[in-house]
């Protein structure tokens, strides 16, 4: 045992063995450091690549018009234009999300009439390139004019239910201000509130209605109406009249005496006024066939032409019956 241990000690103390172990450790350290540095640099390069990578985005942005709006009115330009942005990922994404730039046409030094102008962009980062669609726009610059005009109401008068009639239609406000190119404003024949009534309407119509400006041929003109909507009220009613109820009987038995009375002797009729004016009373026939004793009977009313409904719609009739032969015997 002692001799074995001594041999082991001599083995570890050999100079050539120490050199080999030291060399291996040095190689391992170098490999470790190289791998960690390479990994770090690779990660940093990937991050830098992502930050500087280009991106392309197309968005629609509002088109602004630079012009003296107190003097001029411009027509023909679109509400929005397409802008394609290309540049660093972060800058393009920020521009798309914030839209901190604007598209515009400058008409401040342009003359009245048709003009072709270039769409411009301002406020965009210089590292971002862009293209615009359309690049140029044809506009019409006209002198501005304003007028105050009354509002006319137009509605389908055949939509009212049978027996009903329209009252006087009203609109609020009754006048509006119209602004636009002088050529358009001068052509205005009327400002119209078009009310679309449902068929067989039998109640008042009240609704907010959009206004349109029309020329003498009924063509819609391109102007600004302020306010753009008005409240239209069209009263719808039905005429009524109270008339006497006249009772008459039929199919009586010859050996009986009848007494026929109604719960009410007046009926309210609703319908066309001209037809109601001609009605003096309402006749009701009471059929006594097969009635041998006193009873009550509910009879619906038959309405004359031009009458839509009645109140009540049916009448309770009291029928009293007396046998004439039995009264003679007594």
C-alpha positions as CSV (number, residue, x, y, z in Angstrom):
1,X,0.0,0.0,0.0
2,X,2.7,2.5,0.9
3,X,4.6,1.7,-2.2
4,X,1.4,2.3,-4.3
5,X,0.8,5.6,-2.8
6,X,4.3,6.7,-3.5
7,X,4.1,5.8,-7.1
8,X,0.8,7.9,-7.4
9,X,2.5,10.9,-5.9
10,X,5.4,10.6,-8.3
11,X,2.9,10.4,-11.2
12,X,1.2,13.7,-10.3
13,X,4.5,15.4,-9.8
14,X,5.7,14.7,-13.3
15,X,6.4,18.0,-15.1
16,X,5.1,16.8,-18.4
17,X,1.7,15.9,-16.9
18,X,1.3,19.4,-15.4
19,X,2.1,21.0,-18.7
20,X,-0.6,18.9,-20.5
21,X,-3.3,19.7,-18.0
22,X,-2.4,23.4,-18.1
23,X,-2.7,23.4,-21.9
24,X,-6.1,21.8,-21.8
25,X,-7.4,24.2,-19.3
26,X,-6.1,27.2,-21.4
27,X,-7.9,25.8,-24.5
28,X,-11.2,25.3,-22.7
29,X,-11.0,28.9,-21.3
30,X,-10.4,30.3,-24.8
31,X,-13.2,28.3,-26.3
32,X,-15.6,29.5,-23.6
33,X,-14.7,33.2,-24.0
34,X,-14.9,33.0,-27.7
35,X,-18.3,31.4,-27.7
36,X,-19.8,33.9,-25.2
37,X,-18.5,36.9,-27.1
38,X,-19.6,35.5,-30.5
39,X,-23.1,34.9,-29.1
40,X,-23.3,38.4,-27.7
41,X,-22.2,40.0,-30.8
42,X,-24.5,37.9,-32.9
43,X,-27.5,39.0,-30.7
44,X,-26.5,42.6,-31.0
45,X,-26.2,42.4,-34.7
46,X,-29.6,40.8,-35.0
47,X,-31.1,43.6,-32.9
48,X,-29.4,46.3,-35.0
49,X,-30.7,44.6,-38.2
50,X,-34.2,44.6,-36.9
51,X,-34.0,48.3,-36.0
52,X,-32.6,49.3,-39.4
53,X,-34.7,46.9,-41.6
54,X,-37.0,48.7,-44.1
55,X,-40.8,48.5,-44.1
56,X,-43.4,49.6,-46.6
57,X,-46.9,50.6,-45.6
58,X,-49.8,52.2,-47.5
59,X,-52.5,54.2,-45.7
60,X,-55.3,56.7,-46.6
61,X,-54.9,60.1,-45.1
62,X,-57.2,63.2,-45.3
63,X,-56.4,65.7,-48.0
64,X,-56.2,69.3,-46.7
65,X,-56.7,72.3,-48.9
66,X,-54.9,75.6,-48.3
67,X,-57.1,78.4,-49.7
68,X,-58.9,81.6,-48.5
69,X,-62.2,80.0,-47.6
70,X,-63.8,83.4,-47.0
71,X,-63.4,84.2,-50.7
72,X,-63.2,80.9,-52.5
73,X,-65.0,77.6,-52.7
74,X,-63.2,74.6,-54.1
75,X,-64.8,71.4,-55.6
76,X,-63.4,68.3,-57.3
77,X,-60.8,67.1,-54.8
78,X,-61.0,63.7,-53.0
79,X,-61.5,63.5,-49.3
80,X,-58.5,61.3,-48.8
81,X,-55.4,60.2,-50.8
82,X,-53.2,57.0,-50.6
83,X,-49.7,57.5,-49.2
84,X,-47.1,54.7,-49.4
85,X,-44.3,55.0,-46.9
86,X,-41.0,53.2,-47.0
87,X,-38.1,53.4,-44.5
88,X,-36.8,52.1,-41.2
89,X,-39.3,49.8,-39.5
90,X,-39.6,51.9,-36.3
91,X,-40.1,55.2,-38.1
92,X,-42.7,53.9,-40.6
93,X,-44.6,52.2,-37.8
94,X,-44.6,55.4,-35.8
95,X,-45.8,57.5,-38.8
96,X,-48.6,55.1,-39.5
97,X,-49.8,54.9,-35.9
98,X,-49.6,58.7,-35.1
99,X,-50.1,60.1,-38.6
100,X,-48.1,63.1,-37.6
101,X,-47.8,64.3,-41.1
102,X,-50.3,65.8,-43.6
103,X,-51.2,65.7,-47.2
104,X,-52.3,69.0,-48.8
105,X,-52.7,71.0,-51.9
106,X,-51.8,74.7,-51.9
107,X,-54.3,76.9,-53.8
108,X,-53.3,80.2,-52.1
109,X,-51.8,81.6,-55.3
110,X,-54.0,79.9,-57.8
111,X,-56.6,81.7,-60.0
112,X,-60.3,81.1,-60.3
113,X,-61.2,78.2,-62.6
114,X,-60.0,74.7,-63.2
115,X,-56.5,74.0,-61.9
116,X,-54.3,70.9,-61.8
117,X,-52.2,70.9,-58.6
118,X,-49.7,68.6,-57.1
119,X,-50.4,66.8,-53.7
120,X,-47.6,67.5,-51.2
121,X,-46.6,65.9,-47.9
122,X,-45.2,67.8,-44.9
123,X,-44.1,66.7,-41.4
124,X,-42.7,63.4,-42.5
125,X,-39.3,62.2,-41.2
126,X,-36.5,62.7,-43.8
127,X,-35.5,59.0,-43.5
128,X,-38.8,57.9,-44.9
129,X,-39.5,58.0,-48.6
130,X,-43.0,58.2,-49.9
131,X,-45.3,58.1,-53.0
132,X,-48.8,59.6,-53.3
133,X,-51.8,58.3,-55.3
134,X,-53.0,60.4,-57.0
135,X,-50.0,62.6,-57.5
136,X,-51.9,65.5,-59.0
137,X,-55.6,66.5,-58.7
138,X,-57.8,68.7,-60.9
139,X,-59.9,71.1,-58.9
140,X,-62.3,73.9,-59.7
141,X,-61.8,77.1,-57.8
142,X,-64.8,79.4,-57.6
143,X,-65.7,82.5,-55.8
144,X,-67.7,81.8,-52.6
145,X,-71.3,82.9,-52.2
146,X,-73.9,82.5,-49.4
147,X,-77.7,82.8,-49.4
148,X,-80.5,82.3,-46.9
149,X,-83.4,80.3,-48.4
150,X,-86.7,78.9,-47.1
151,X,-87.1,75.1,-46.8
152,X,-89.8,73.4,-48.9
153,X,-91.3,70.1,-47.7
154,X,-91.9,67.3,-50.2
155,X,-93.7,64.0,-49.2
156,X,-95.7,61.2,-50.8
157,X,-99.3,62.4,-50.2
158,X,-100.8,59.2,-51.4
159,X,-99.3,57.3,-48.4
160,X,-102.1,58.4,-46.0
161,X,-104.5,55.7,-44.8
162,X,-108.0,55.5,-46.1
163,X,-110.2,58.2,-44.5
164,X,-107.3,60.1,-43.0
165,X,-106.0,63.5,-44.2
166,X,-102.9,65.6,-43.8
167,X,-102.8,68.8,-41.8
168,X,-100.4,71.7,-42.4
169,X,-96.8,70.4,-42.6
170,X,-94.2,72.4,-40.7
171,X,-90.4,72.4,-40.7
172,X,-87.9,73.7,-38.1
173,X,-85.9,75.7,-38.9
174,X,-87.9,77.1,-41.7
175,X,-84.8,78.9,-43.3
176,X,-81.2,77.7,-43.8
177,X,-78.0,79.2,-45.0
178,X,-76.5,77.9,-48.2
179,X,-72.9,78.3,-49.2
180,X,-70.9,77.2,-52.2
181,X,-69.4,78.2,-55.5
182,X,-71.2,81.2,-57.0
183,X,-72.1,79.3,-60.1
184,X,-73.8,76.5,-58.0
185,X,-75.5,78.8,-55.5
186,X,-77.0,81.0,-58.3
187,X,-78.7,77.9,-59.8
188,X,-80.6,77.0,-56.6
189,X,-84.3,76.9,-57.2
190,X,-85.3,75.5,-53.8
191,X,-84.1,73.8,-50.7
192,X,-86.1,70.6,-50.2
193,X,-86.7,68.4,-47.1
194,X,-87.8,65.1,-48.6
195,X,-90.0,63.1,-46.2
196,X,-90.5,59.4,-47.0
197,X,-93.8,58.5,-45.4
198,X,-94.7,54.8,-44.9
199,X,-97.7,53.5,-46.7
200,X,-101.1,53.7,-44.9
201,X,-99.8,56.0,-42.3
202,X,-102.5,57.0,-39.8
203,X,-100.6,59.0,-37.2
204,X,-98.6,62.2,-37.0
205,X,-95.2,62.1,-38.9
206,X,-92.2,63.7,-37.1
207,X,-88.7,63.1,-38.2
208,X,-85.3,64.7,-38.8
209,X,-84.8,65.0,-42.6
210,X,-81.7,65.7,-44.7
211,X,-81.9,68.8,-46.9
212,X,-80.9,68.9,-50.6
213,X,-80.5,71.9,-52.9
214,X,-82.2,71.6,-56.4
215,X,-82.1,73.6,-59.6
216,X,-85.2,74.2,-61.7
217,X,-84.9,70.8,-63.3
218,X,-84.7,69.0,-60.0
219,X,-81.0,68.2,-60.2
220,X,-79.1,68.2,-56.9
221,X,-76.5,70.9,-56.5
222,X,-73.1,70.7,-54.8
223,X,-73.4,73.2,-51.9
224,X,-73.1,73.3,-48.2
225,X,-76.4,73.7,-46.3
226,X,-76.4,74.8,-42.7
227,X,-78.0,73.1,-40.8
228,X,-77.9,70.0,-43.0
229,X,-81.1,68.6,-41.5
230,X,-84.4,69.9,-40.2
231,X,-87.3,68.5,-38.2
232,X,-90.4,67.9,-40.3
233,X,-93.8,67.6,-38.7
234,X,-96.8,66.4,-40.7
235,X,-100.0,66.1,-38.7
236,X,-102.3,63.3,-39.8
237,X,-105.9,63.2,-38.6
238,X,-109.3,61.9,-39.4
239,X,-112.7,63.7,-39.4
240,X,-115.4,62.6,-37.0
241,X,-119.1,63.2,-36.6
242,X,-121.9,62.2,-34.2
243,X,-125.1,60.9,-35.7
244,X,-128.4,59.5,-34.4
245,X,-128.9,55.7,-34.5
246,X,-132.1,54.8,-36.1
247,X,-133.4,51.3,-35.3
248,X,-135.7,49.3,-37.6
249,X,-136.9,45.7,-37.2
250,X,-137.7,43.0,-39.7
251,X,-139.1,39.5,-39.7
252,X,-141.5,40.1,-36.8
253,X,-144.0,37.4,-35.9
254,X,-147.6,38.5,-36.4
255,X,-148.8,37.3,-33.0
256,X,-146.2,39.1,-31.0
257,X,-145.5,42.7,-29.9
258,X,-141.8,43.8,-29.9
259,X,-140.1,46.6,-28.1
260,X,-136.6,47.3,-29.5
261,X,-134.2,49.7,-27.8
262,X,-130.4,50.4,-28.1
263,X,-128.0,51.0,-25.2
264,X,-127.0,54.4,-26.8
265,X,-128.8,56.4,-29.5
266,X,-125.7,58.3,-30.8
267,X,-122.7,56.9,-32.8
268,X,-119.5,58.7,-33.6
269,X,-118.3,58.1,-37.2
270,X,-114.7,58.6,-38.4
271,X,-113.8,59.1,-42.0
272,X,-113.6,61.4,-45.0
273,X,-115.0,64.8,-44.1
274,X,-116.9,65.3,-47.4
275,X,-118.6,61.9,-46.9
276,X,-119.4,62.5,-43.3
277,X,-121.1,65.8,-44.1
278,X,-123.7,63.9,-46.2
279,X,-124.6,61.4,-43.4
280,X,-127.5,62.5,-41.2
281,X,-128.1,59.3,-39.2
282,X,-127.0,55.7,-39.1
283,X,-129.6,53.0,-39.7
284,X,-129.5,49.6,-38.0
285,X,-131.7,46.7,-38.9
286,X,-132.6,44.3,-36.1
287,X,-133.6,40.8,-37.3
288,X,-136.4,39.4,-35.0
289,X,-136.7,36.0,-36.8
290,X,-136.9,33.2,-34.2
291,X,-137.0,35.5,-31.2
292,X,-139.9,34.4,-28.9
293,X,-138.9,35.9,-25.6
294,X,-137.2,39.0,-24.3
295,X,-133.5,39.0,-24.9
296,X,-130.4,41.0,-25.6
297,X,-128.5,41.0,-28.8
298,X,-125.1,42.5,-29.9
299,X,-125.2,43.8,-33.5
300,X,-122.1,45.1,-35.4
301,X,-122.6,48.3,-37.2
302,X,-122.5,48.5,-41.0
303,X,-120.4,51.6,-42.0
304,X,-121.4,53.7,-45.0
305,X,-118.9,54.4,-47.8
306,X,-116.2,56.8,-46.8
307,X,-116.5,55.9,-43.1
308,X,-113.4,54.1,-41.7
309,X,-114.6,53.2,-38.2
310,X,-117.2,54.0,-35.6
311,X,-117.3,54.3,-31.8
312,X,-118.7,52.0,-30.7
313,X,-118.3,49.4,-33.5
314,X,-121.2,47.3,-32.2
315,X,-124.4,48.1,-30.3
316,X,-126.2,46.2,-27.5
317,X,-129.9,45.9,-28.4
318,X,-132.6,45.1,-25.8
319,X,-135.6,43.2,-27.3
320,X,-138.8,42.7,-25.3
321,X,-141.4,40.3,-26.6
322,X,-145.1,40.1,-25.7
323,X,-147.5,37.5,-27.0
324,X,-150.7,39.2,-28.3
325,X,-153.0,36.1,-28.2
326,X,-152.3,35.5,-24.4
327,X,-153.1,39.1,-23.7
328,X,-156.5,38.9,-25.4
329,X,-157.4,35.8,-23.3
330,X,-156.6,37.6,-20.1
